[in-house]
Amino acid sequence: MSKLEQIEKSVAELEAEEFEAFALWFEKLQAARWDQQFEHDARNSQALDRLADKALKDHRAGRTSRL
């Protein structure tokens, strides 16, 4: 049995209260990993800078509208 299969089996066997605690923990873990990835990408990629520059140029050229 793979590690993932073991985890899936264990989670499926949790009682309701334990499952809720696990779900909350997992949600926080996902958010933290997403934040880390976003920060890494923002520091190490020029893609966000290029998108921001294009958006500002479009706005200055009148190619945007109010939300």
N, C-alpha and C positions, 0 to 999 in steps of 0.2 A: 504494500500500500504506500502510495506517495505521501509526502509531507502534506500536500494540499488536501488529499483525500482524508487524511487523519484529522486535519483541522475542520474540514466540512462535517465529518462525522461527529466530532466533539461539539461543534456549534449546534448541530441539529439536535443533540441530546440535552442541551441546556434547559433548565427550568425557566419559566417565563421571567422571573426576576433577574436571574443570571443573564438571560438573553438580552434583556433591556440594558443591563450594565455593560455587557459586551458591545452591543450596538452603539452605545454612547461613546465608549472607548474607541471603537473602530472609526466612528465618524470624526472624532478629534484627531486620530492618527492620519486619516486621509487628508484632512484640512491642513495639518502640519506639513505633510509631504508635498501637497500642492503648493503651499507657500514657499517651501524650500526650493522646489523646482522653478517656480516663477521668479524668485529672487536670483537663482543661478542663471536663468535665461536672460533676465534683465541686465545682469552684470556682464555676461559673456556673449551677448548677441547684439548686433547692430540692427536687427530686424525691428525692434520696438522703436528705436530712434528713427529709422526710415519711415515707419508708419506714422509716427508723430509729425515728422517733417512734411510728409505728403498731406496729412490732415490740415496742418496749419497753412500750407500753400493753397489748398482747395478753399479753405475758409477765407483767406485774404483775397482770393480771386472771385469770391462771391458764389462759389459752387456748393454752398451749404445752406441749410434752412434751420429755423428754430424748431425745437422739439415741442 
